[in-house]
Amino acid sequence: MFTNQQIIDRYTQLLDAETREFLDRAVERIVQAKQSGGKVVVTTGSGPNLHEGVTTLIAGLMSAGIIDGVTTSSAVVAHEMAGTLDKVKRVDGRLLGFGPEVLPKGFTFEFTQMSAEALAEVGREIDLDEDLLARGRALDGSVIIKAAGNMAYPMGLRTERLAREILSLAHACGEPFEAVAGWGADPRTMIGAGAARGLPVLVSVPQLVGGGGVGLCIADSTSITRRCMGVAEMLASADVIIESAVALTQEIHDGPFERYTGHGIWAAWDGYRTYSLEGKTLVRIDLDPNLKKAWLAERQSQSVQEAIDQGLPKTKLTGIPFRMEMSGFSRLEGSLPVIGDIGVVWPILAAKTAEALGTKLDFISHPQQTPEGKAMREWIVENVKPVSRDRMLAASRGYRKKGA
């Protein structure tokens, strides 16, 4: 187990001086917010956040009282339902008798590598094709670690089937899908940590596409308007918002109920509850250097705001490829671009924050390309468990909605 200082010393050297400076400023804002009783929320994407152990780290930061809420993608929820990461054996599906028309590119079919005990537990929930499993074991194939429970048999199928049950419970309890799934989730997942500590974990509207049937069930569990209001309430409560390798964030951080960038003007006009990003710190961890260029251009010449004021395409005045989220981000006075690999940035951010606050972390992530990162991924496979249907159902039986 590395100390906070060892993590800082080990990985800070992988960042350039400018990124280190912005990261230190971000840590300072987070520490100031927490010391003054404020809140920090995180908006995560999927893919890299799972593979780099960032979602597991965020769950630990939630349990430690450092992070107070999360917006994420339906794909992340689907993977966390299956344990975040797992090992799968990949074989040629045609050798199993499947036609090319039902197989993905490369004709690959995957089998979740599970203990006999875990497989028997799944078998109590869905009918397992024992013959298919036996034929899969007999074939040669490669074993890899990947995001859990989407395309591999039987966990992918189990996740999809379980999602439909969760949707019914969500409707019965009047709660979003993510909260109900969290009742049975491992506390080392974000949905599990949120449920354990009563913290909001919500899929944002731009991130509802993904996770197969899980995404559809999440979308169907509550109205789009209520989902947007839930995200708005979370962001309104935050002093610091951290965006981690996620696209389309303008529609998340300044959605239909946000006034400062202007998108919520008519909602406020008509009396809806709205909020403002003014005065908040918005930290974005991203690999795209154009984000930093847009941020600098706004501070040097206000070219982004000028383009908006003149109704002109922002690319014309800035001279850089312009992603949608660069607009709101670059114009916010409290925004900070941290341009770097999230696998490197997050353990430093977590270690420095925990050190400054005197908080102990039970888990720290490592860049997946390092020996420690490889060991971390194996640890997640072995220790972070899928949603327990029995535990979720038990929680639903004892559930009472606030105010009821």
N, C-alpha and C positions, 0 to 999 in steps of 0.2 A: 504494500500500500504506500503510495507516494504522499509526502506531505504537500500542503498547499504551495510552499515555497519551491519544492522540487518540481512541481508541475509548472510553475511560473518560469523557473530558470530553464527547464528543459524545452519548452515550446515557444517561449517569447523569441528566441533566436531564429525561429522559422518565419517570423514576420518582419516586414521592412519597418524602418524607423517611423514613417508617417502613420502606418497602420497601428503601431504600438502606441503612438501618441493619441490617436482617436479612441483606441480601446481603453486607455487609461482614463480619458475624459468620460467615456461611457460608464466605466466602473464607478467613477466619482459621483456621477449623477444617480446611479442606482443606490449607492451607499447613502447618499444624502437623503434620498426619498425614504428609504427604510428607516433610517435613524430619526426622521421627523414624523414617522407614523404613516408614511405614504405607501402607495401600491405600485407594483411592477407587473405588467402582463406581457405575454409573449404571443406573437403570431408566427406559427411555423408552417413551412411547406412540408412535403413528404420526402421521398427519395433520400437525399443525403442526410437529412435530420435523423432518419431511422438508422441508416448504415453507419453513421459516425457516432452513434450512441447518444446523440443530442436529445432525443425525446426521452430517453431513460434518465439522462442528467437533469432535464427540466422537471421530470417527475420527482427526482430527489430534491431539487430546489424548492418545489412546491411543499414537499413534506417538511423541509427545513424552515419554512416560513419566509422564503426570499421571493418566490414568484407567487402571485395572487390570482392568476387566471390565465387561460390559454385559448386562442382560436387556432384551429388547425384544419386539416383536410379530411374528407371522408375516407381517403385511402389510409391515412395514419390511423384513424379509428379502427378500420378493418384489420390492419396489421397488429395493432395493440390487442384487439380481441383475440388474436391467435398467438399472442406472446411476443410481439415485436419482431424478432428475428427467429428463423428456424433453419434447420438443415433439410435439404431436399435432394433426392436422387433423381437425376434427369436421364430419361431413356428415349429411344425412338418409339413414339406412340404407334407407328405403323406395325411394329413387331408385336404389339398388344392386340392387334386386330382393328384399330380405329382407322377410319378413312381419312384421307388428307383434308377433306372438307370440314371436319370437326376439330382439327388440330391447329395450333398457332403456327406462326412462321418457324421453319426449321423442324416441324413435325414433332416437337418436344412434348413429352408428358412427364409430369413430376409426381414423385411420391414423398410425402412428409416422413422424415426419419424419426420414429417415435419409439418409446419403450413399450413393452407389452402391456404394462399397467395403463399408460396413457391411451394406448390404442383401444383397450377394453373399455375405458371410460367413454371414449367417443362412440364405441359400438353400442353403448346403452342409450345413446341419443339418436343415432341414425343407423340404418341397415348397412353394414359394411359388405363390400364385395370381396370376400376372402380369396376367391379364385384370382381376381385382378391383383390383389396384394401379393399373392404367392408368385404369380407370373412376373410381377415387377421386381420382386426380390431375386428372381432367377436371371434377369437380364443384366448385362453389363451397362454401366452408366457412370456419370460423374456426380459427385456429391459436393454441393456448394452451400454456403450460407447466403440467405437472401431475406428480403422482407417477408414476414410470416403470413401464411394462411390465405393466399389468394388463389394461385393456380395449382397448388399441389393437392393430391388426394391422400387422405380424406379431409385434411383440415380446411381446405378451401371450400369444399362442399358443406362441411359442418358450420363454418362461419356464415355462409349464405343462408342456411336453414335457420340458424340461431338468430340471425338478424330479423327474420320475419316474426319470431316470437317476441323479440325485444320491441319491435314496432307495436305489437298488440299491447304489451305492457305499458309502453310509453303513452299510448292513447288512453289506456285505462287510468293511469296515474296522472295524466296531464303534465308530463315531463318530457323534455327532449330525449331523443334516442341515446345521446352520449351519456347523459346522467344515469339512465337505466342500465346501460352496458357497464358503466363504472361500478355499479353495485356488486357485480361479480368479477370485476377485473383485478388483476395483480396490482398492488399499490405501487409497484415500480414502473407502471405505465401512467401516462398523463391522465387518462380517464379514470384509472383506479385511484391515483393520488387525489384527483379532484373530488371524487365521491367520498373518500376517507376524510378529507378536511373541509368539505362543503364549499369547494372552490369551483367557479364556473369553467367548464371546458366545452367549447362550442365550435362546430364546423361553420366557417363563414360561407356566405352564399356563393362567391366565386369558386370555392373549393368543394362544392357539393358533387362535382363530377369526378368519379373515381371510386375504387373499392367495390366495383361491380354492384351486386344487389344491396350491399351495405349502404352505398351512397344513395340508392333509391329509397331505402327505408329511413335513412337519416332525413332526407328531404321531405318524406311523407309524414314524419313524426310531429312536425309543427309547421305552422304557416311561415311563409317567407318573411312577412312583416314582423311576426313575433321573433323570428330568428335574428333579423336585422336589429330589432330593438334590444334583444339580449346582448348582442355584440356591442351595440352602442353603450349600453349600461356598463359593460365591462370596461370599455375604453374610457368612458367618462370618469370612472373611478380611479384610473391609473395616472400616476405622475410620470412614469417611464413606460414606453412601449418599445419592445424589442422585436424586430422582424428578422427572421432567420431563414434565408434561402427560400423565399416564397415569392410567387408572381402575383400580379393583379392586386397589389396591396392598396392602390388608391381606392378601390371599391370596398376595401375592408376598413382602413383607418379613417377615411372620410366618406362614409357611405351616406345613405339617405337621411340620416338624422344629425349630421355634423354641420355646424354653421360657419366655422372659420374659413374653410375653403369655398364655401358658398353652396354646396350641394344640398344642404338641409334648409335653405332659406324659406321655401314654401311650407315645409313641415312646421317650422317655427311660426310662420305666418298664420297657419291654420290651427295652432295651439297644441301641436304634439310636443312631447318631451324630447328635447334635443340637447346636444352638448357641443363643446368647442375644443379643438386641438390647441388653441392658443395657450402658450405657457408650458406645454407638455414637452418632454424629451422623447424624440423618436429616433431610436438607434436601428440602423439597418446593416445587417451582416450579409455581404454579397460579394460575389467574385467579379461583377461587371464594373470595370473602371469608368465606364460612361456615367454611372451613377455619381461618382465623385466629380467628374467633369461638370455635370449639370449642377451639382451642389456648389462648386466653385464659381461657375458662371453666374449663378444667381447672387452670390455674395460679392462678386467683383463688379457686375454690371446690371444686376437685376434683369437679365435677358429673358428669363422664364416668365416672370411677372409681366414684362413688357410685351412679350408675345401674346399673353392672355389678354392684356389690356387692349391690344390692337386687333384681337381676333385672328391672329396669324398662326400657322403651324409652328410648333416650337422647334422642330428640326431646322426650319429655315433660319431662325435667328441664332440658335445655339451652335449649329454646324455639327451636331452629333446625332447618332441614332437615338431616338427618344422613346423610351418605354413609358407607358401610361403612368406608372407609379412615381416616376421621377418628378412629375409636376408638383403634387402635393408635398412630397418629401423635401424637394429642394427649396420650396418657398417657406417651409416652417422654420422659424427662427431657432427652435430647439433641436433640429435634426442633426444627426451625426452619422456619416458614412464610415463603416468599418469594412474596408475592402480586403477580404482574405478568406481562406478556407475555413468553413464553419467547424470542421473537425479540429483545427488548431485554435481558433478564436475562443470557442465555448469553454474548454477546460481552463484556459487562462482567465476568462471573465468570471467563471464560477469560483475558481481558487482565490482570485484577488478579492472578490466580493465577500466570500466566506471568511477570509482572513481578516478583512477590515471590520466585519460585523461580529467576529468571534464566534462563528457558527461552524459546527462540525457537519461535514458531508459524508454520508455513508457510501456514496458512489461518485466517481469522477470518470468522465469519458476521456478517450485518447484518440488521436488521428488514426483512422483505420489502416493506414499504410505502415504504421509502426508495429514492432513486435507487441507492445502493450495494447495497441488497438486490435490486433488479431486476437490476443487473449481476451480482451474485453468483449469482442463479438461472440466468442465461444461461451463466455460467462453468461451473456444475455440469452443465448440459445438454451443453456442448461437451467437457468434460474428464473427467468421471467416467464410466468405461466399463462396459458390462455384463460379467457373468461370462464369462470365456473358457473355453469347453468344453475346448479343447485343453490349456490350462495346467492345468485341474483334473484332466484324465485323466492328464497327465504326473506331477502330484504324487501321484496315487493309485497309480501304478505304482511309485513310489519310497517309498511310505509304509511305515513300520514303527511299530506301536503301542508305546508306552512299556512297557518290561519284556519285549518280545517278543524 
